[in-house]
């Protein structure tokens, strides 16, 4: 295994500016990611139960096209459903017998989307059989990469990263929703650190049925802003496009709590990385983990990269770690072409090699 170990020369905490983003469960991109992930898991479980092994699949493509709605104070109406197309490849025939792949995917998607009770979805499943050379990979005893790809991650989170993750998780929590029922599940948190100052810009889709009028909207929005400032101790701006001198159409008001009901489309891979964040100040991959089988390095190597970095910090006293792994299609997954490990601190090469090998294997078998 080619492992290259270097020292982190430019820690993000010492950089003068840092940007961090996190998208909530109702964001269009998060919906696409989560639906594909759930469908992939359901398909893997079916294959394992039916055949004792996981057959080839990659349910890792989805496109959400926004519907149409007329949001109003105290209510509103959905006039056209959100259209979600799920695409990918999956083994749908064994020994000439068709498998219920499309039915499993559609039912799984419907079950996941049912949490967005005020929204309407039209689900389109466009799944084809995989290419023969890729399908055959799963029949091999040794785990073989079914794509040329890489994974990247880091640990621990910077102060800004942890703050953005905590704020996003808090707003998406059941506790927060009970306290502020007007706040919908479609949220996005952007954190910007400029030297020592951190500012948060938060987008929250408000639910019309829980807002009486413009004055009520202003009061609720100010209440949420004050709550977040008090809890997290930083500057917070919410829905900065709002024009409170207008009507329902000039503020972030929705019928369902989702921007996807009318204003925003979504796609797999544009959401949070495996660690729950989008971190342009760090090494990261644009590959989506969601819906991929474990023999895709775009999945297994991203998981492994995070877990390797985490263990090196938590158990082996590395102050921080950045990890990248890459391989070629057809190569053994447990032997990456190259592994780049950057560490702030001292960890022996032997330890890095042992942790890397074990975490790769765990990710492949997950």
Secondary structure, 3 states (H helix, E strand, C coil): CCEEEEECCCCHHHCCEEEEEEECCCCHHHHHHHHHHHHHHHHHHHHHHHHCCCCCEEEEEEEEECCEEEEECCEEEEEECEEEEEEEEECCEECCEECCHHHHHHHHHHHHHCCCCCCCEEEEEEEECCCHHHHHHHHCCCCECCCCEEEEEEECCCHHHHHHHHHHHHHCCHHHHHHCCCEEEEEEEEEEEECCEEEEEEEEEEEHHHCCCHHHHHHHHHHHHHHHHHHHCCEEEECCCCCCCCCHHHCCEECCCCHHHCCCCEECCCCCCCCCCECCCCCCCCCCCCCECCCCHHHHHHHHHHHHHHHHHHCCCCCEEEEEEEECCCCECCCCCEEEEEEECCCCHHHHHHHHHHHHHHHHHC
